[in-house]
């Protein structure tokens, strides 16, 4: 078996490869290139699970970055157990062919309790006094201690939130190389999220994202040079492309106005009561799952949603099946945004009644994805001073909350999740290994077999 590394550069598309990414451009020119037809939804967890299993969401069950857990009547995003992915992964297939095969997974999602031999994933310590301490989870357990002893603590607050920097992707890359030196796995997966941040903040504004492109190009160069020295096959790929948006759509507010959505009020603030609602939306970038309690109202709700400005299509029944999303976790309706729009999770009508988590980085409490977590209020001239004061109080032992996130969805300028109009915004796969070029575009479900072929040379 041939040593192979798969480097996932989130958000990388053919459109972005050029003067600001000289190394990636040279790797493309020397290698084999394919566009990847995005899986629907074109979001992290669905795309990665499709690549790793070679199956559609209807088969592996990952219908988004989160969904409605019906038994618990709760919306949950960013779960970590690999058992949520209901199909064998590429490393299972390869290990069955050769028991000496080993696999390392660095930060690809659903990375806890998997059958990979070595794994590292973000896992903060949540302390009893409310503090969140940066940390990671690893298998085997001592890998966490060895890697952090060499590299320092994983920079969690630079991985997500207003303070994102290249440091988190650099740490992941360095961690992968440390694991390789310790264990020499046959196949390694590496996740580099850096481009995701400013592409969502600013869209395809090259004046704003040029620095990010140069930074990720440097990290990719380090990884490729390292693994080329190991004689490895190298796959460079992405999950989706981010395109410009200017129209946030609040599906839950529409459902609320029409009497479908239920609200609880606690301490004067409002909470979405999913279990009591006849219909509610789980927003995930440019796609949303709508779960309906009274099935007889599905078509009435579909007709309501189709009239909303920014909604391109509402899928039901066989339309959902056609898109390979027919799974028990899927919504009764699946809503797709048009090219200029994306979906918020917002359900309150008055910002003064927004839940406390709305103004915080809190990916597990929000009943939907919230890219605004990457921003602070640009109109607040004192936001930096407020943050420093809150951090100072925390260091003194006082309890305080980092409620610095605005509830202004118009700040987001880039999104993904739907299938883009232009192929230049599709995800892509580049490799230094020659693969048959039957066509310029491959299906997302074909990626697993391509990875297998790199290992079984």
Secondary structure as UniProt FT lines:
FT   STRAND          4..9
FT   TURN            10..11
FT   HELIX           14..16
FT   TURN            19..20
FT   HELIX           22..30
FT   STRAND          32..37
FT   HELIX           44..53
FT   HELIX           57..60
FT   STRAND          66..69
FT   TURN            70..73
FT   STRAND          74..77
FT   HELIX           82..84
FT   HELIX           90..97
FT   TURN            99..100
FT   STRAND          103..106
FT   STRAND          118..122
FT   STRAND          125..126
FT   TURN            128..129
FT   STRAND          132..133
FT   STRAND          136..139
FT   HELIX           141..151
FT   HELIX           156..158
FT   TURN            162..163
FT   HELIX           166..183
FT   STRAND          187..192
FT   HELIX           194..202
FT   HELIX           206..229
FT   TURN            230..231
FT   STRAND          233..237
FT   STRAND          243..244
FT   STRAND          247..249
FT   HELIX           251..257
FT   TURN            258..259
FT   STRAND          263..266
FT   TURN            267..268
FT   STRAND          269..272
FT   HELIX           274..276
FT   STRAND          279..284
FT   TURN            285..286
FT   STRAND          287..292
FT   HELIX           295..297
FT   HELIX           298..306
FT   TURN            309..310
FT   STRAND          311..315
FT   HELIX           318..322
FT   TURN            323..324
FT   TURN            328..329
FT   STRAND          333..337
FT   TURN            339..340
FT   STRAND          341..343
FT   HELIX           351..353
FT   HELIX           356..359
FT   TURN            363..365
FT   HELIX           371..374
FT   TURN            378..379
FT   TURN            381..382
FT   HELIX           383..395
FT   TURN            396..397
FT   HELIX           409..411
FT   STRAND          414..415
FT   HELIX           423..425
FT   STRAND          427..431
FT   STRAND          441..443
FT   HELIX           444..446
FT   HELIX           447..455
//
